Amino acid sequence: MSAKMAVDDRVISSRFGVGTITGIDDMAGSDFFIITPDESTLRVMVPCTSTNQMRHLAKPSRLEGVLETLSKATPMSKFESKKDMIAHYKELAKGCSLQDTIDAISQLTMQPNKGAMEQKLLKTMIDTLSLEISTVMDQNIDAAKETILARLGNQ
């Protein structure tokens, strides 16, 4: 997370989607962001110290810029084991950095012999990015997903 989170900020997370920070509550000596997701009447509580679980929604110009990078091949990360690779992509699937998410989507797309976990992580990241694009760019979510998939196909 690059900027401090505050009440009324619009945020995104793979856990709850897009939402608005509506408050900060103290519970048992710990502060929690209170988030109202766009697609739910429930409220979500995220510890203020756990800012790696969400990030601010990107601005349209930032989204357009990083989407351009999806059309370019991203160098593959090297891992000691499949377990290390999955742990790495699980962390990135939280979506705390837009560029890391884009890079992870690109790398997982190019990954040969994806197992069930890699496919699940890739789907989670594409779905979350599609939601962000549809929200920020005021697009239908299916059109946003097609934009992502089309750019991935141009690698």
Secondary structure, DSSP 8 states (H G I E B T S, - for coil): --S---TT-EEEETTTEEEEEEEEEEETTEEEEEEEETT-SS-EEEETT-GGG-EE---HHHHHHHHHHTTS-------SSHHHHHHHHHHHHT-S-HHHHHHHHHHHHH-SS--HHHHHHHHHHHHHHHHHHHHHTT--HHHHHHHHHHHHHT-
